[in-house]
Amino acid sequence: MSVIAEFVVGAGGFPMGNDVLYECGWAFELERIIPTEDRTLPFYWVTGIDGDRDVSRYVASVEADPEVESLRLLDRVDDRALFRAVWRLGAGGLIEGLTDPDLVVLELSGDHTGSRLGLRAERRSSLARFREYCRAHSFDVELTRVGELTGFRPPDRGPELSVKQREALETAYELGYFDEPRRAQLAAVGDALEISRQAAGARIRRGTRRLVEASLGRV
């Protein structure tokens, strides 16, 4: 029977451009479930990117990592960008530890502070080998949960908001923008965030859209 394991990975464990993630407050997440024997983690999203300059900056940062062979932008939706990555294996990186054909990556998401990793395996020995690989290469990886697939329910983490979207929504809420009657206008929210009225409105709309989509089951 399949075994599911969840891990917490320390900052910089995966070559996703940790420096630029830290500077810009961006986050990343695996696009979908992909067997690692095909292409190891080829597609992932970065949330928070706004414009071609951000894309170029992110690609340059990631491709500077010796574990990365190439990174290519595939699509953009609002402030989310979908990338296709080709990793350079053989250097002893963390992604190399996931190339065991018995391991399937179910979840990978995080930011500059660290990431969450979910794996499925047919044999517990495969998970044991992955943990031993992490120890041998001194990766900061902690097992937080393990169990059989039957009855295993991952926690509901809610919709994924970018750091900027969450900050805008929280600021608008605290200032009374959503109150009836409204106690603050967009200009006040923008002033608090040190951005323009238009930029504040855009972040609130995008964040609200994500919350509505999650509520309606559209994400």
C-alpha positions in Angstrom: 0.0 0.0 0.0 1.2 3.5 -0.9 2.9 5.6 1.9 2.5 9.3 2.1 5.1 11.5 3.8 5.3 15.2 4.5 8.5 17.2 5.1 9.5 20.7 6.0 12.6 21.9 4.1 14.8 24.7 5.3 15.5 27.9 3.5 17.4 27.5 0.2 16.9 23.7 0.0 15.5 23.9 -3.5 17.2 26.0 -6.3 14.2 28.3 -6.8 16.1 31.6 -6.6 16.1 32.1 -2.8 17.8 35.5 -2.9 15.2 37.1 -5.2 12.4 35.3 -3.4 13.7 37.0 -0.2 14.1 40.4 -1.8 10.7 40.5 -3.5 8.5 38.4 -1.1 7.6 35.9 -3.8 6.5 32.3 -3.3 6.6 29.1 -5.5 4.5 26.0 -5.8 4.6 22.8 -8.0 2.2 23.1 -10.9 0.8 19.5 -10.7 1.5 16.0 -9.7 4.3 14.5 -11.9 6.1 11.2 -11.5 9.8 11.9 -11.0 11.0 9.3 -13.4 9.7 11.4 -16.2 11.0 14.9 -15.6 11.8 15.9 -12.1 9.7 18.9 -11.0 9.6 20.5 -14.5 6.7 22.9 -14.0 6.2 25.3 -11.1 4.5 28.7 -10.4 6.0 31.8 -8.9 3.5 34.1 -7.2 4.2 37.8 -6.9 5.8 38.5 -10.3 4.6 41.7 -11.9 5.9 42.4 -15.5 8.6 41.4 -17.9 11.4 42.9 -15.7 10.4 40.7 -12.8 10.4 37.7 -15.1 13.9 38.5 -16.4 15.2 39.1 -13.0 13.9 35.8 -11.6 15.1 33.7 -14.6 18.6 35.3 -14.3 18.7 34.5 -10.6 17.7 30.9 -10.9 19.9 30.1 -13.9 22.9 31.4 -12.0 22.5 28.4 -9.7 24.8 25.5 -10.6 22.0 23.0 -10.1 19.9 24.7 -12.9 20.5 23.9 -16.6 17.7 26.2 -17.9 14.5 28.0 -16.9 11.8 29.1 -19.4 8.7 31.1 -18.9 5.6 29.3 -20.2 2.6 31.5 -19.1 1.5 34.3 -16.9 -1.8 34.8 -15.1 -2.2 38.0 -13.1 0.9 38.0 -10.8 1.6 34.3 -11.2 4.2 33.0 -13.7 4.5 29.4 -14.8 8.1 28.2 -15.5 9.6 25.0 -17.0 12.8 24.0 -15.4 15.6 21.6 -16.4 17.8 20.7 -13.5 21.4 19.8 -13.7 21.7 16.5 -11.9 24.9 14.9 -10.6 25.9 17.7 -8.3 24.3 16.2 -5.2 21.5 18.7 -4.9 18.2 18.1 -3.1 16.2 17.6 -6.3 18.6 14.8 -7.2 17.4 13.0 -4.1 13.9 12.9 -5.7 14.8 11.0 -8.8 14.1 7.6 -7.3 11.5 6.1 -9.7 9.4 5.0 -6.7 8.9 8.6 -5.4 6.1 10.8 -6.6 6.1 14.5 -5.6 2.6 15.4 -4.5 3.3 18.8 -3.2 6.1 21.4 -3.2 5.5 25.0 -2.2 7.4 27.6 -0.3 9.3 30.9 -0.2 12.6 32.2 1.0 12.0 30.9 4.6 11.6 27.2 3.5 9.2 24.9 1.8 6.7 22.0 2.2 7.3 18.8 0.4 4.8 15.9 0.1 5.9 12.5 -1.3 4.2 9.2 -2.2 6.0 5.9 -2.4 5.1 2.3 -2.9 7.7 1.3 -0.4 8.8 2.8 2.9 12.4 2.0 2.0 12.2 4.6 -0.8 11.4 7.3 1.8 14.1 6.0 4.0 16.6 6.3 1.2 15.5 9.9 0.6 16.0 10.8 4.2 19.4 9.2 4.2 20.3 11.1 1.1 19.3 14.4 2.9 21.3 13.5 5.9 24.4 12.5 3.9 24.3 15.9 2.1 23.4 17.9 5.2 20.1 19.2 3.9 17.8 20.7 6.4 14.8 18.4 5.9 12.4 17.4 8.7 9.8 14.6 8.5 6.6 16.0 9.9 4.1 13.3 9.0 4.0 9.8 7.5 1.2 7.3 7.0 -0.6 5.0 4.5 -2.6 6.6 1.7 -5.9 5.3 3.1 -7.5 7.9 5.3 -4.7 10.4 4.7 -6.0 13.9 4.3 -3.6 16.8 3.7 -4.4 20.0 5.7 -6.5 22.7 4.1 -4.1 25.6 3.7 -6.6 27.8 1.9 -6.0 29.8 -1.2 -2.5 30.9 -2.2 -2.2 34.7 -2.1 1.0 36.6 -3.0 2.7 38.5 -0.2 1.6 41.8 -1.8 -2.0 40.7 -2.2 -2.2 39.5 1.5 -0.6 42.7 2.7 -3.0 44.8 0.7 -6.1 42.9 1.9 -4.9 43.1 5.5 -4.2 46.8 5.3 -7.5 47.5 3.6 -9.4 45.5 6.3 -7.6 47.2 9.2 -8.3 50.6 7.8 -12.0 49.9 7.3 -12.0 49.8 3.5 -14.5 46.8 3.6 -16.7 48.3 6.3 -20.2 49.5 5.6 -20.2 52.5 5.6 -16.6 52.5 4.3 -14.1 54.1 6.7 -11.2 54.4 4.3 -10.8 54.9 0.5 -8.3 53.3 -1.9 -6.1 56.4 -1.6 -5.6 55.8 2.1 -4.8 52.1 1.5 -2.3 53.1 -1.1 -0.7 55.7 1.2 -0.3 53.0 3.9 1.3 50.6 1.5 3.4 53.4 -0.1 2.0 52.7 -3.5 -0.5 54.4 -5.8 -4.2 54.3 -5.5 -4.4 52.3 -8.7 -1.8 49.7 -7.6 -3.6 49.3 -4.3 -6.9 48.7 -6.1 -5.3 46.1 -8.4 -3.8 44.1 -5.5 -7.1 44.1 -3.7 -9.0 42.9 -6.8 -6.5 40.2 -7.5 -6.4 39.0 -3.9 -10.2 39.1 -3.7 -10.5 37.1 -6.9 -8.3 34.4 -5.5 -10.4 34.2 -2.3 -13.6 34.0 -4.3 -12.2 31.3 -6.7 -11.2 29.2 -3.7 -14.6 29.7 -2.0 -16.3 28.5 -5.2 -13.9 25.7 -5.8 -12.5 27.2 -9.0 -8.8 26.8 -8.0 
